[in-house]
Amino acid sequence: MKYLVAAAAVGLLLSANAQADQALATAKGCMACHDIGAKKVGPAYKEVAKKYHGDKGAEAKLVKKVLDGGSGVWGPVPMPANKTMGVSEADAKKLVTWILSLK
């Protein structure tokens, strides 16, 4: 019984963390161009996680991309430099960690 309670607690923590990070993505305007499971203007976050799975340098690359913007990896539409729109480096790291955790 105690293992079931522990598993439920871990599940709730993970769920709450995922919701909090999606809330941050929504608050920072990311969800206007991205979706978790479907391509919009930019790639689906699950596709990003899949592309960078196993890449040891992915977090640093993606944090830089979120902050500085760029184009060409997912098509011709550029992603704006989000640091000019109020996304801090700490926010970018939290968002990228969440995105890379998606399955």
N, C-alpha and C positions, 0 to 999 in steps of 0.2 A: 504494500500500500504506500509506503513512504517513497518508493521509487516512482510510482505513478504521480504522486504529488510533486516530486522534484522535476519530473519530465514536464508536467503541466506548467510549473513555474518558469522553467527555461523557455518553453514555448511562448508564454505570455511576454516574457522579457524580449525575446526576439521579435515578436509581432509588434510590440510597442515601439521598439527601436526602428523597425522598418517603416511603421506609420509616421514616426517622428521625422525620419529622413525624407519620406515622400512629402510630408508637410513642408519641410525646408525647401525642397525642390519646387513645390507649388508657390511658396512665399517668395522665392527668388525669381520666379517667372520661367523656370526651366521647362515646366510642363506645358507651356504655350507652344513649344516647338518639339518636345519629346514626349513619349509615352512609355510606359513600362514594357508593354508587349507588342506595340504596333508602330510602324514607321509613321511619322508625321512630317514636318519640315526636316527634322533631323532623325537620326536612327533611333530605334527602340532601345531602351536601356538594356534589355535582355540580350540584344544583338551585340551591344558594346561589351557586355560582360563575357559573352561567348568569344568574341574576337580577341579579347585580351587575356583570356583564361590561361594561366601558366606563365604569363609574361612578367618577369620579376620587376621590370622597370615601368610597368603599366601605370601604377598609381602616380608616380612623379610626372610621366608624360601627360596623363589625363588632367591632373591638377593644373599643369601649365596651360593645356588647351582650354580648360574651363576659364581660367583667369585671363589669358591673352587672346583667346579666339583662334580662328583658323579655318581652313577649307581644304578640300581635296581628298580627304580620307573617305568620306561617306557621300561624296558627290560635290557638285559645283556650288551649292548654297553655303555661304560662309556662316560660321558661328561667331557672334559678336564677342568682343572682349568683355567678359562679365565683371571684371574688377572695376570697370567704369560704371557698373550698374549696381554696386553695393554688395557684391559677393567677395567676402574676405578669403584669405588663404585657408583659414580654419574651416569656413563653410565649404570651400571647394574640396578640401580633404575629406570632410564628412560625407559630402555628396558622392565623391568618387568611390570611397569605401563602400557606401551603400550600393551604388551601381554595380561595382565589381562583385558584390555578394549575391546579386540576383541570378536565379537559375532559369 
